[in-house]
Amino acid sequence: MKRCFDLIVSALVLLLLSPLLILVSVILKFTGEREAFYFQERIGLHGKVFYITKFVTMVKNSASIGSGDLTLKNDSRVLPVGRVLRKTKLNEVPQFWDVLVGKLSLVGWRPLMKRGFDDYSPAVQAKIVQVKPGLTGIGSLVFRDEEGVISLAQSKGLNIRDCYRDHIMAFKGDLECWYIDNHSLWTDLKIVTATAISVLIPNWKGYQSWFPGLPRPTSALICDHFGIAK
């Protein structure tokens, strides 16, 4: 049932958005890096490496310069067109192709580059790789403004790499494990719907009441960012 859901939704989205995808591809070909797509290594099902598809939004070799695999607000590595694509989440739309061909599911834990994946505890790593990663998920939904958390840490003089591992990934690991324990077609439908709403209304937090028992952060930094009393 989950695979049928993935196939139907991804095919419809690609069909409906094909004119926009073509337009964005042409614009990217004539701006920035003169390339429309890039393919990045991510850790996926059973811990195997696969390549995720995205529109080009940053300069080449961005993961090897500046803040590496962490993107900051107003990051100088982000191209002008890429800034618009990232803000609207259009840079993620090519991943519907990855869903269609079976590399991703619509909903699951968010696949990461190896360095980010290694920031999860061994227990979290072992648990999440038992299911296929997703284009969206509860972790992606909660951390839609992950760049804001990193920038907050930077403003407080914290080491952003340590912050990512000890604060963001610790909480995100709890969220992804919650999904593994509670996933169902109904949960997936709610996550897809909540993701669509959050793209249209970036500051919307109404999804929080949709998922009973969702883990709460224990990090003061995360609580500060989300305005949660610790």
ABEGO torsion letter per residue (X at the ends): XAAAAAAAAAAAAAAAAAAAAAAAAAAAAABEAGBABBBBBBBBBGGBBBBBBBBBABBBGAAABEAEABBBBGBAABBAAAAAAAAAGAAAAAAAAAAAAGABBABEBBBBBAAAAAABBAAAAAAAAABBBBABBAAAAAAABAAAAAAAAAAAGBBAAAAAAAAAAAAAAAAAAAAAAABBAAAAAAAAAAAAAAAABAABAAAAAABBGBBBBABAAAAAAAGBBX
